[in-house]
Amino acid sequence: MKINKLNSIILLGLIAIIGILVAQLLWTREAFTLEQKKLSQKTHIALLEVAKKLYEGTNHELPAQNPVQKIANDYYIVNVENDFEPDILEFYLKTEFKKMNITTDFEYAMYNCQSDEMVYGNYISLSKQEKGKQSVYFPKHKNLVYYFAVRFPNETSYLFSSMRFWFVLSIVLILILLIYVYSIFTLLQQKKYSELQRDFINNMTHEFKTPLSSILIASKYLIEQNPIKEDKKLHTYTDIIIKQSHKLNHHIEKILNTSKSDYKTLELKKESILIVPVLEETIENIVLKYPEANIKISSKSNDYKIETDVFHFTNLVYNLLDNAVKYCNEKPEITIEITEENQVLKLAFIDNGIGISIKNISLIFDKFYRIQNEKSNEVNGFGLGLYYVKEICNLQNWKIKAENNEIKGVTITISIPYKK
């Protein structure tokens, strides 16, 4: 994925989440305002009913003008123009607030004509914890004689508690945003480390290739000299230098190809090929390297064709056979079994090697992963062979899996979509 595309996706994701969060906060604010209006309306209705009840049984009539006034968000006054008892007022307040489902604590006070001041009434706690009388200031209102005031000291917390869902949702969105930002930061850090690793590998391998090329040229020239040809021991040593140099060069090329595939997707030049001839040619190359290996093909037909890149498919088969031979303690016996099932062509590479522990078998296709066993110290490699095989399979939407055989060895199966 190109860095510009990655940055665009990150930016769009961040904008989307911030947009959702802002919208959620605005909705929460609007919901709080609505809850506040709802409480105010219910309080008005309840206090109006209290005022009506205080007028019942008296010679006075309820004023035409609404007696309930909202002084502040948590403070109301009610003009009754009639004398009343505190106990009766408290009873009516409790009754009407209960009817309107107002479950928050409240306190009330009454105007005393004789002292010309507000007299504190009582603190009514609807919660489990009872509270005693408190000294809370109730300001005196001008131009009113018989009236009482009600205050809701916990109105804000009461409204918040009725909006738990909105606040929980907002907190969850904030957490998602934080997790997203942290994930992006981690992703960018990992990408940076991956690029540093790739650059290091590229520089290291290129630095190795220059002296290695000189060694190969000098060794090939040396082995052609008559004194070397005449001396069997010197000829053997020179031949070892050439073979090991080629081997090292092969490993370096493998590292470079893997590094390139991480940065840029491999391009496959697909064509229709017969599988069996490619397998037979690869087997010949493996047998030249390992003369003791016994490799056979089991197939009902030699006419199976697939669309693939010949070069990469050959390398894929070579890597699987090479691994099967190297990780074997006895004479290598390998069978390549070709079967067709439900429009899927299966290539099973069955060996008689040392096998793989169950806990490690799912990791063998990971990059640079090498299992620690009795053969790992004897076999040279970087843990890139099976990783390369997996990459080629993924590029072509092939499935690959590894499983231990019942007796010994491992079977690696490649499933290829197949249509005749």
N, C-alpha and C positions, 0 to 999 in steps of 0.2 A: 504494500500500500504506500503510495507516494505521501510525502510528509505534508504537502498542501492539502490533500484530500483528508488526511488524518486530522489536521488542524481545523478544517472546515467542520468535520463531524463533531469534534470536541466543542467548538464554539457554538454550533447549532444546539447541541445537547445542553450546554450550559445556559444558553438563552431561553430554551424551552422550559427548563426546570425553574429558572429565576422567574419567568413569566407566570408559571403555574403557582409558584410561591407567593408572588405579589397579588395575583388574583385571589388566592386563598386568604391572604391577610385582609384584603379589601372586603371579601365576603364575610370574614369573621367580624370585622369592624361594623359592617352593615347589620349583621345578626345581633351584635351587642346593642346597637341603637334600637333595633326592633324589640329586643327583650326589655330594654329600658322603657320604651313607650308602652309596651304591654303591661309592665308592672305599674306604670303611672296610671294607665286606664283602669286597671283593676282596683288600685288604691282609691281613685276618684269615686268609683262606683260604691266601694265598701264604705268610704267616709260619708258619702251622700246618704246611704242607707242608715248609718249611725245617726246622722243629723235628723232624718225623718223619725226615727224611733224616739229620739229625745223630745220631739215635738208632740208625740202621741200622748193623749190624756191631758193636754194643756189647752189653754184658751188662745194660744198663739198659732199663727199659720207659718208654714215654711216660706221664707223669702222667695220672691220670684227669681231673683238673681242667684246664680249658682253659689252656694255658701263655701264650696271647697276651693281653696287657692293653693297652688304649688309655688312655694317660695324658692326652693332649691331642689336639686335632684332627689335629696333624701329628707326634705322638710316640707310639711303641709300644715295649713291652718284651716279650721272650719268655724264659720260664723253661725251661731245658733240663736242669738238674740233671746236667750231663755236660760234661766238658772237650771243647773243640773248637779247631780251628785257624782263624785269621782268613782265610786264603786260601780254605779250603773253605767257610766261611760266606759270603764274598763271592760265590763261584761259585754257590752255591745261591740266594742272594738275587737275583742277576741272572737266573738261569734261571727261577725261579718268578714273578718280577715280569713277565718277558717273556711267560710263559704266560698270565698274567692280564691282559695288555695294560695294565699300569701303566707308562706311558711318561714319567713325570716323574722328575727327578733325586732321589736320596736319599743319605743318609749313615748310617753305622752306627758303633757303639762297643760294646766288650765290657767286662765287669767282670773286673778282675784281683784274684784272691784275695790274692796276695802283697802288693800295694801298697794293697789295699782302696780302689780307686778305678776310675773308668771310664776306659778307654784308648781314645782315638779311633782308629777303624779307617780309613775312607777315605770320600772324596766320590765318588759314582758319577754321572757326568754322562751322560745319555742324549741330550742335545742335541749340536749340532755343535761348540759351543764347549766345549772341555775345561777343567775347573777343577782346580786343585791342592788339596792338603789345606788345610782351613780349621780354625781353632780355634773350635769350637762347643761350648758347654757341654752335657754329658749328665749330668743329676743321678743320683746313686747311689740305688738302690732298697733299702729295708730288707728283711731276712728272705730275700733271694735270694743264692745263691752263684754258680751258673753261669747266666748269662743275657746276652743282648745287647739293644741298643736300636737302633731305626731311626727316623730323622726325615726328613720330607719338607719341605725348606725352601721349595719353590715350590708348595706344595699349592694355595694360594688362586689364584695365576695359572693353574695347571694346570686347576682347576675352571672358571675364567672362560673359558679358551680352549676348553673343551669345550662351552661354552654360548654360542658366538658368535651363533647364530641368534636366541636369546632377547634378547640385548643389542642386536643390530642392529634387531630388531623394536621394542624399547622406544625406541631412539633415533629410529627412523622415526616412531613415534607422537608422541614429544615434538616432533619437527620439524613434524608435521602440526598439532599444537596451537598451536605458535608461529605457523605460517603462517596458521592460522584466526584467531587473535587479531589478527595484523597486518592481515589482510584485513578483519576487522570494523572495526578502528580506521580503516582507509583508507576503508571504505564510509561510516562515520559522518561522517568528515571531508568526504567528497565530498557527502554529503547536506546537511551544514551549509552548505557553499559554494553548493550548488544553491539552498537556501532563501534564502540571502543575495542570490544573483543574482536569484531570482524577486521577492523583496521590493523590490529596487532597481528592477527593470523595472516592477513595478506602480506604485511611487511615482513613477517618472520619467514614465510614460505618463499617469498621472492628472494630474500637474502640467502636462503638455503639453495635455491635453484642455480644461482650463478657459480658458486664453487663446485656444486655437484656436476654441472655441465662440464666444467674443466676436468674434473676427475674422470668422467666417462670418456671424454675425448682422449685424454692422456692414456687411460687404461686400454682403450681399443687400439691405439697406436702401438702401445707397448706389447700387447699380446701378439702382434703381427711380426715382431722382430725375431730373427733367427735364434739368437741366444736364448730367448724366452721359450720358443717352440722346442728347442733341443733339451731344455731343462724341464723335466716333467713337473717337478715341485714348484718352480717359479710360474710355469704355465697355469697350474692349478690355483695358485694364490692370486694371480692376475685375473683369472676367470671368476674367482670368488668376489674380487673387488668389483668387476663389471656387473655381476648378478645382483649383488647387494646394493650397488648404486642404482640399478634399474628399479629394484624393489623400493628403495627410499624415494626415488623420483615418482613412482606410482602412488605412494602414500601422500606426497606433497601435492600431486595433481588432484587427489581425492579431497584433500582439505580445501584446496582452492575452489574446486567445483561446488563443494558444499557451502562455502562462504558466499559464493556468487549466487547460489540458489536462494539463500536467505535474503539477499538484497534485491534480487530480481528473479521473478518466476522463470523457471526453465521453459524454453520454447520447444515443443514437441513437433517434429515433422512426421505426422502420421501417414501411414500407408498400409495397404492390405498385405499381410504376410501369412505364410504357412508356419504354424508354430513348430511342428516337429523338426523340420530342417534346421531352424535356428537353434533349437535345443541340442540337436546332434552336433552342430558345429561348435557350440559352447562346451559340450561335453568333451570333444576332442581337445580343446585348449586346456581344459582342466586336467585331463589325463596326462597331457604332456608335462604339466607341472607336478601332478601327483600320480605317477604310474601305477601305484598300488591301489588306487581307487577303482571301485566297481560301480559304475553308474549305468542305469538302464531306464528306458522309457516304457511305460505301460499305457497304451492307448488303443481304443477300438478302431480308430481311424487316423490316417495320416493327412486328412484333408481339412483339419480344423484351421480356420482363418480368423484373424483378429485385426482390428485397426489400431496400430501403435507405432511408436518411433523405434525402428530396428536397433539403432545404436543404444538407446537407453534400455530397451527390453533385454538386449543381450547382456548389458552390464548388470541388470537386475538378476537375471538367471545366474550369471557368473558369480555374483556376490553370495547368493544363496548356496550354490554348490561349494564355493570356496570355504564358507563358514562351516558347512556340514562336514567337510573333510578335515578341517583344522581342529574342530572340537570333537575328535573321536580318538579313543584310546586303542582301538583295534583296527583291523582292515576295514576301511570305509565301504559301506554298502548303502548306496543311495538309489531310491526309486522315484522317478518323476511320473506321477500318475495323473492322466488327463481324463476327466469325466464331464459329462454334460447333464445338467439337471435343471428343469424349469427355466429354460432360456438363460442359464448361467453356466459358463465354462469354468471348471475348477482345475487349477494346477496345484497339485499337492507334492511338496518336496519332502520325502520321508527318509530319514537317516537313522543310523544306529549309533549315534554319538552319546555323549555323557549326559544329555538332557539338561533341563533347566528347572530350578526350584520354583514352586508355585508362586511364591511371593515376588519373584523376579521376572516371571515370564511376561508380565504386562509392560515391563520397562525396556525390553530388548530393542524396541524401535526408537527409543529416545536418543537424542543427539549426545554424542560423547559418552554414552553409558556402556560400561563394560562390567560383566559379572565377575566377581571374584571367586574363582575356583581353581582346581589343580592345573587347568590348561591356560588360564589367563596370563600367567607369567611366562609361559612358553610361546604363546602366540603373539606376534606383533600386530599392533593396530591402534586405532584411535576411537573406536566405537562409532564409526561413520557409515559402515557398510549397510547395516540394516536400516539406519536412518534414511540413507539414500533410497533404498528399496521402497520404504514407506512413502517417501515423497513422490516417487514416480507413480506409485499406485494411486495416491491421492489426486495427482494431476489428471488422471484418467478415470477417476471415479470408480476405481477398483477397490475391493475390500481385501484386507490381508489379516490373517490371524495365525497365532502360534499355539500349539498345544503339545503336551508330552504324550509319547506313545505308551501303550500299556506295559510293554516289556522294557524297552530302552530307546533312547533317541527322541527326536522332536519331529513333528510334522508342521511345516509352514504351508498354509493354503492361501492361494490367491484366487478370488472370485471375480470373473470378468463377465459383464453383460454380453450375451451372445445371441445373435440371430442368424439363422442359416441363410 
